[in-house]
Amino acid sequence: MRELACNSLGVTPNGDAIKAIRTAQRLSIRALSLRTGLNRGYLSRLERGLIAHPGDDKVALIATAMQVSTSAITHKETT
């Protein structure tokens, strides 16, 4: 069953995982942008690790667009 939202705080996007899943699905950043409504530049920065805390809603939006769980594209922060 897919997760539709991040239920726990303290998760950050895993840009490498997002890019790997996106490319495995043969999904361009442009196509992901169209599916999510998020800017292509924003998605590119997210994949490169330049955006550390995008918000649970955006992470969930990306996961839903790629039909994966949020845990597949995030990792818990270590403090």
Secondary structure as GFF3:
##gff-version 3
##sequence-region A 1 79
A	DSSP	beta_strand	11	13	.	.	.	ID=ss1
A	DSSP	alpha_helix	15	24	.	.	.	ID=ss2
A	DSSP	alpha_helix	29	36	.	.	.	ID=ss3
A	DSSP	alpha_helix	40	47	.	.	.	ID=ss4
A	DSSP	alpha_helix	56	66	.	.	.	ID=ss5
A	DSSP	three_ten_helix	70	73	.	.	.	ID=ss6
A	DSSP	beta_strand	74	76	.	.	.	ID=ss7
###
